[in-house]
């Protein structure tokens, strides 16, 4: 009886190992480093706010990745709007946080086919890039975004800052809107990045 059980156990173990190998092989075949299977993503790596004269400015670095579908849509002339959303609150342990300020900045990215340039616009400032990689690197560099004034905070503190970046679906063309709302490949939103800023150093 013991010999039969051990033989049965070994057979099950071998079948399980084979099944795992088949699964891994299928995944490798289905995803041979194909960019079209990659998911769009925004990953906030770091963030800080600094005081310059009477205003606090936001600096952050975001890792930006596009899949092949978004790149194709960009090259077809579709414009993409990204929102950088910053919030400063006074945290409470047993109650809702007290919102001090919430501010949103918009960054627009599109491709100009005639000049073969990627155009990135922040407010009234526009820059052009010869490659998508350069444009994505710049898209992920949040620099000197004014978020609140010195008069909005006091030394009493404490304060908690939060940052989020996302693709604005409301600004997508109708041709892309339905697909964007129904597939994960178009859901482009960062994690909520939180930190305790040192406002009075």
Secondary structure, DSSP 8 states (H G I E B T S, - for coil): -HHHHHHHHHHHHHHHHHHHHHHHHHHHHHTSS-GGGS--EEEEEEEEEEEETTEEEEEEEEEEE--HHHHHHHHTT--EEEEEEEEEEE--SSS--EEEEEEEEEEEEEEETTTTEEEEEETTEEEEESSHHHHHHHHTEEEEEEEEEGGG--TT---EEEEEEEE-GGGS-HHHHHHHHH-GGG--B---EEE---TT-
